[in-house]
């Protein structure tokens, strides 16, 4: 099984890196770009700031109700787009919010999510 994405754990927070490709897709990376938190408490796919979503090649899909960690219910727009993960394109949905990668995306993109607090690394493996 090999790592398809490697990130860091800093101050007990696991994160990967992301940037936008020239075609408007989200590129998840091990080395370059902005930080995106690996949030195992987020059951969704990917949340990104509205300004980022506006620059992406995404399509509006619907408005759905979500329950936040504090129990609050909110209605948010859902957008459909593409993530580039080491050259593989994965179609998924996005919502506006703080940069987070959630469990639904990890389930689609990998088979194991390993957090190693001793080495300070997080790996998504297949």
Backbone as CSV, one residue per row, in Angstrom:
resi,resn,N_x,N_y,N_z,CA_x,CA_y,CA_z,C_x,C_y,C_z
1,UNK,0.839,-1.168,0.000,0.000,0.000,0.000,0.892,1.241,0.000
2,UNK,0.612,2.170,-0.907,1.461,3.359,-0.968,0.674,4.614,-0.608
3,UNK,1.405,5.590,-0.103,0.797,6.869,0.249,0.497,7.645,-1.032
4,UNK,-0.728,8.101,-1.166,-1.086,8.940,-2.302,-1.056,10.412,-1.924
5,UNK,-1.023,10.665,-0.622,-0.962,12.034,-0.140,-0.351,12.034,1.250
6,UNK,0.612,12.895,1.454,1.257,12.999,2.767,1.139,14.432,3.249
7,UNK,0.850,14.555,4.547,0.753,15.865,5.157,1.505,15.900,6.466
8,UNK,1.269,16.959,7.202,1.955,17.154,8.476,0.944,17.269,9.600
9,UNK,1.432,16.999,10.803,0.654,17.256,12.007,1.446,18.286,12.795
10,UNK,0.805,19.426,13.021,1.450,20.491,13.775,0.482,20.977,14.841
11,UNK,0.937,21.041,16.095,0.072,21.439,17.209,-1.184,20.563,17.273
12,UNK,-1.001,19.275,17.023,-2.071,18.269,17.048,-3.112,18.451,15.955
13,UNK,-2.827,19.233,14.924,-3.757,19.438,13.817,-3.149,18.856,12.547
14,UNK,-3.810,17.837,11.956,-3.305,17.258,10.706,-3.755,18.082,9.503
15,UNK,-2.852,18.284,8.557,-3.230,19.045,7.372,-2.442,18.586,6.154
16,UNK,-3.041,18.867,5.006,-2.398,18.676,3.712,-2.240,20.064,3.096
17,UNK,-1.812,20.117,1.878,-1.685,21.377,1.139,-2.601,21.330,-0.076
18,UNK,-3.041,22.505,-0.527,-3.848,22.566,-1.740,-3.544,23.838,-2.506
19,UNK,-3.853,23.789,-3.780,-3.804,24.958,-4.640,-4.765,24.725,-5.795
20,UNK,-5.034,25.767,-6.551,-5.898,25.631,-7.712,-5.053,25.437,-8.949
21,UNK,-5.431,24.462,-9.755,-4.759,24.243,-11.022,-5.194,25.282,-12.040
22,UNK,-4.478,25.372,-13.135,-4.799,26.355,-14.171,-6.174,26.099,-14.792
23,UNK,-6.681,24.863,-14.669,-8.001,24.536,-15.215,-9.114,24.706,-14.181
24,UNK,-8.789,25.235,-12.997,-9.793,25.486,-11.977,-10.099,24.305,-11.080
25,UNK,-9.339,23.224,-11.213,-9.545,22.083,-10.323,-8.720,22.273,-9.055
26,UNK,-9.160,21.621,-8.004,-8.438,21.647,-6.738,-7.334,20.601,-6.796
27,UNK,-6.110,20.990,-6.491,-4.992,20.056,-6.446,-4.586,19.863,-4.990
28,UNK,-4.739,18.633,-4.492,-4.241,18.304,-3.166,-2.797,17.885,-3.301
29,UNK,-1.965,18.339,-2.383,-0.525,18.175,-2.526,0.129,17.865,-1.187
30,UNK,1.311,17.347,-1.272,2.112,17.101,-0.078,3.042,18.269,0.228
31,UNK,3.315,19.123,-0.768,4.382,20.100,-0.579,4.003,21.565,-0.730
32,UNK,3.132,21.897,-1.656,2.929,23.311,-1.971,1.483,23.746,-1.784
33,UNK,1.307,25.026,-1.559,-0.027,25.593,-1.482,-0.455,25.952,-0.076
34,UNK,-1.736,26.225,0.041,-2.365,26.597,1.313,-2.643,25.343,2.140
35,UNK,-2.834,25.543,3.431,-3.145,24.411,4.308,-4.633,24.096,4.282
36,UNK,-4.945,22.800,4.279,-6.317,22.325,4.385,-6.329,21.240,5.456
37,UNK,-7.140,21.425,6.470,-7.158,20.532,7.625,-7.836,19.213,7.294
38,UNK,-7.209,18.118,7.701,-7.818,16.792,7.615,-8.700,16.651,8.846
39,UNK,-10.008,16.729,8.652,-10.953,16.777,9.767,-11.768,15.480,9.825
40,UNK,-11.375,14.578,10.705,-12.074,13.296,10.826,-13.453,13.459,11.462
41,UNK,-13.756,14.621,12.000,-15.079,14.900,12.542,-16.032,15.470,11.503
42,UNK,-15.521,15.750,10.302,-16.315,16.286,9.200,-16.707,15.115,8.307
43,UNK,-17.988,14.802,8.260,-18.438,13.630,7.501,-18.529,13.911,6.004
44,UNK,-18.413,15.158,5.592,-18.533,15.533,4.186,-17.256,15.311,3.390
45,UNK,-17.163,16.006,2.263,-16.000,15.853,1.387,-15.008,16.987,1.599
46,UNK,-15.262,18.138,0.957,-14.301,19.238,1.035,-15.031,20.560,1.236
47,UNK,-14.558,21.338,2.193,-15.039,22.703,2.411,-13.900,23.654,2.067
48,UNK,-14.231,24.728,1.381,-13.243,25.741,0.993,-13.853,27.127,1.153
49,UNK,-13.005,28.140,1.365,-13.521,29.508,1.449,-14.281,29.891,0.169
50,UNK,-15.301,30.717,0.326,-16.109,31.138,-0.822,-15.259,31.743,-1.930
51,UNK,-14.241,32.539,-1.544,-13.384,33.176,-2.555,-12.670,32.127,-3.406
52,UNK,-12.293,31.022,-2.802,-11.635,29.942,-3.538,-12.626,29.259,-4.468
53,UNK,-13.819,28.955,-3.956,-14.839,28.308,-4.785,-15.206,29.171,-5.991
54,UNK,-15.206,30.483,-5.814,-15.539,31.392,-6.926,-14.506,31.330,-8.040
55,UNK,-13.281,30.978,-7.718,-12.212,30.883,-8.724,-12.106,29.485,-9.336
56,UNK,-12.859,28.536,-8.804,-12.773,27.159,-9.267,-13.756,26.870,-10.392
57,UNK,-13.477,25.805,-11.117,-14.380,25.311,-12.159,-15.370,24.354,-11.500
58,UNK,-16.324,24.927,-10.749,-17.340,24.121,-10.076,-18.716,24.550,-10.579
59,UNK,-19.679,23.642,-10.434,-21.047,23.936,-10.824,-21.941,23.853,-9.599
60,UNK,-22.851,24.813,-9.483,-23.827,24.777,-8.406,-24.690,23.538,-8.589
61,UNK,-24.925,22.796,-7.497,-25.731,21.582,-7.576,-27.037,21.700,-6.806
62,UNK,-26.992,22.251,-5.588,-28.192,22.302,-4.755,-27.890,23.096,-3.489
63,UNK,-28.906,23.256,-2.665,-28.744,23.783,-1.315,-29.188,22.670,-0.376
64,UNK,-28.348,22.345,0.598,-28.640,21.263,1.535,-28.508,21.770,2.964
65,UNK,-29.154,21.077,3.873,-29.022,21.403,5.289,-27.920,20.537,5.893
66,UNK,-27.067,21.165,6.693,-25.969,20.476,7.362,-26.050,20.750,8.853
67,UNK,-25.580,19.790,9.620,-25.475,19.987,11.060,-24.005,20.209,11.385
68,UNK,-23.705,21.336,12.020,-22.337,21.669,12.392,-21.931,20.931,13.668
69,UNK,-20.663,20.990,13.999,-20.142,20.294,15.179,-20.832,20.730,16.465
70,UNK,-21.279,21.985,16.516,-21.950,22.474,17.726,-23.448,22.155,17.745
71,UNK,-23.922,21.408,16.746,-25.323,21.021,16.681,-26.199,21.959,15.869
72,UNK,-25.677,23.123,15.542,-26.427,24.109,14.756,-26.687,23.565,13.354
73,UNK,-27.889,23.818,12.835,-28.237,23.429,11.472,-28.144,24.657,10.562
74,UNK,-27.491,24.474,9.410,-27.338,25.563,8.450,-27.619,25.038,7.051
75,UNK,-28.110,25.922,6.201,-28.279,25.586,4.798,-27.095,26.149,4.028
76,UNK,-26.475,25.292,3.213,-25.305,25.699,2.446,-25.447,25.254,0.993
77,UNK,-24.895,26.043,0.068,-24.875,25.598,-1.322,-23.853,24.477,-1.499
78,UNK,-24.171,23.581,-2.392,-23.255,22.493,-2.746,-22.809,22.717,-4.182
79,UNK,-21.520,22.545,-4.415,-20.945,22.691,-5.747,-20.283,21.381,-6.156
80,UNK,-20.360,21.056,-7.435,-19.766,19.839,-7.964,-18.520,20.226,-8.749
81,UNK,-17.407,19.518,-8.490,-16.161,19.835,-9.189,-15.180,18.683,-9.122
82,UNK,-13.927,18.988,-9.420,-12.899,17.962,-9.554,-11.712,18.251,-8.652
83,UNK,-11.176,17.185,-8.082,-9.950,17.239,-7.299,-8.893,16.450,-8.053
84,UNK,-7.709,17.034,-8.165,-6.575,16.328,-8.752,-5.715,15.805,-7.610
85,UNK,-5.550,14.496,-7.562,-4.766,13.852,-6.517,-3.703,13.002,-7.190
86,UNK,-2.478,13.543,-7.276,-1.365,12.855,-7.931,-1.696,12.425,-9.352
87,UNK,-2.330,13.312,-10.096,-2.650,13.032,-11.490,-3.977,12.328,-11.700
88,UNK,-4.603,11.838,-10.643,-5.918,11.197,-10.756,-6.996,12.233,-10.480
89,UNK,-7.997,12.286,-11.354,-9.100,13.218,-11.159,-10.238,12.523,-10.430
90,UNK,-10.684,13.149,-9.345,-11.771,12.612,-8.533,-12.878,13.651,-8.512
91,UNK,-14.062,13.273,-8.996,-15.194,14.182,-8.953,-15.829,14.109,-7.574
92,UNK,-16.144,15.279,-7.024,-16.699,15.334,-5.681,-17.472,16.624,-5.495
93,UNK,-18.069,16.783,-4.327,-18.814,18.004,-4.025,-18.063,18.838,-2.996
94,UNK,-18.359,20.130,-3.020,-17.712,21.117,-2.163,-18.782,21.966,-1.486
95,UNK,-18.463,22.476,-0.303,-19.302,23.464,0.364,-18.412,24.625,0.797
96,UNK,-18.999,25.808,0.991,-18.202,26.925,1.499,-17.926,26.756,2.986
97,UNK,-16.736,27.180,3.406,-16.358,27.116,4.812,-14.858,27.178,4.988
98,UNK,-14.418,26.928,6.203,-12.978,26.849,6.460,-12.408,25.678,5.669
99,UNK,-11.147,25.753,5.236,-10.568,24.675,4.433,-10.479,23.357,5.221
100,UNK,-11.323,22.392,4.828,-11.380,21.098,5.486,-11.505,19.983,4.453
101,UNK,-10.868,18.867,4.724,-11.086,17.638,3.963,-11.731,16.662,4.926
102,UNK,-12.864,16.088,4.512,-13.618,15.219,5.404,-13.577,13.751,5.042
103,UNK,-14.253,12.982,5.865,-14.216,11.531,5.779,-14.789,10.970,4.476
104,UNK,-15.809,11.591,3.933,-16.372,11.080,2.680,-15.335,11.150,1.559
105,UNK,-14.550,12.224,1.518,-13.506,12.308,0.498,-12.425,11.258,0.738
106,UNK,-12.003,11.103,1.992,-10.970,10.102,2.290,-11.426,8.706,1.879
107,UNK,-12.696,8.400,2.081,-13.226,7.087,1.723,-13.161,6.850,0.216
108,UNK,-13.431,7.884,-0.567,-13.391,7.771,-2.024,-11.955,7.731,-2.542
109,UNK,-11.075,8.523,-1.941,-9.723,8.706,-2.475,-8.695,7.716,-1.944
110,UNK,-8.985,7.020,-0.865,-7.979,6.127,-0.288,-8.603,4.964,0.445
111,UNK,-7.752,4.173,1.082,-8.252,3.054,1.878,-7.822,3.159,3.334
112,UNK,-6.766,3.936,3.581,-6.295,4.133,4.953,-5.880,5.580,5.158
113,UNK,-6.195,6.080,6.332,-5.734,7.397,6.751,-4.941,7.174,8.025
114,UNK,-3.635,7.391,7.960,-2.750,7.123,9.094,-2.212,8.420,9.668
115,UNK,-2.391,8.584,10.967,-1.837,9.734,11.677,-0.733,9.221,12.584
116,UNK,0.466,9.748,12.410,1.606,9.338,13.230,2.096,10.568,13.996
117,UNK,1.676,10.655,15.245,2.015,11.831,16.041,3.494,11.858,16.421
118,UNK,4.128,10.699,16.432,5.554,10.652,16.757,6.391,11.314,15.662
119,UNK,6.051,11.017,14.397,6.801,11.606,13.284,6.172,12.909,12.797
120,UNK,4.946,13.195,13.229,4.277,14.418,12.803,3.773,14.355,11.369
121,UNK,3.353,13.146,10.932,2.889,12.998,9.551,1.495,12.384,9.512
122,UNK,0.798,12.691,8.433,-0.489,12.068,8.108,-0.373,11.584,6.680
123,UNK,-0.814,10.353,6.432,-0.749,9.747,5.104,-2.117,9.217,4.712
124,UNK,-2.507,9.511,3.487,-3.657,8.860,2.874,-3.090,7.797,1.964
125,UNK,-3.464,6.550,2.200,-2.881,5.433,1.450,-3.936,4.683,0.651
126,UNK,-3.435,4.000,-0.364,-4.246,3.091,-1.192,-3.563,1.758,-1.234
